Amino acid sequence: MMWLQTDASTAPEWAVRLAEKLTRLCDSITERNCPNISLRPVGPYNWYACTQLEVTEEQKTLFPVPAVYWLAESAYCGFTPLAVYTGEQLAGLAVYAVDPDDGCYWIMAYMIDRHFQSRGLGRAGMKALIRYMAEAHGCHTIRLGHRPENGTAASLYASLGFRQMECCENEIVRELNIPSR
């Protein structure tokens, strides 16, 4: 939903409020129509299926690293992989980690398989991941990076409240601040 992107520093206040209202409305419609999303640990019963997840051919230039790489890196680098399910079907993979220097949590990889895209699962899964990280770890800040040319990711992350922090040639870093409850 590219049209929902607003930059609060340059947009009129009414536009920011309208974008927030529209985002909430779209979220409620998606949640009513979206199959049950769950996050499950990657383990002996589903690790191989996770290696078979793929993005579309066009997305491989934006997300060139296959899922098997993230699983291997998770095994040796302290990352936590989670399988994204819709009902009982594996639909995607999320990988997160904590930076030992500052305690900030990072979403290292997030993908929805090509067969499950355009159904609202990306948004629903990302919201579930944010909720999980906040509840399981009590984290108040989540960061992630994406390629500048990945407009779909940029739009999704901005609509979920991730603010752009840094931009370099190959990566845009975004940060989400989660209010304390």
Secondary structure by P-SEA (a helix, b strand, c coil): ccccccccccccaaaaaaaaaaaaaaaaaaaaaccbbbbbccccccaaaaaaccccccccccccccaaaaaaaaaccbbbbbbbbccccccbbbbbbbcccccccccccccccccccccaaaaaaaaaaaaaaaaaccccbbbbcccccaaaaaaaaaaaccccccccccbbbbbbbbccc
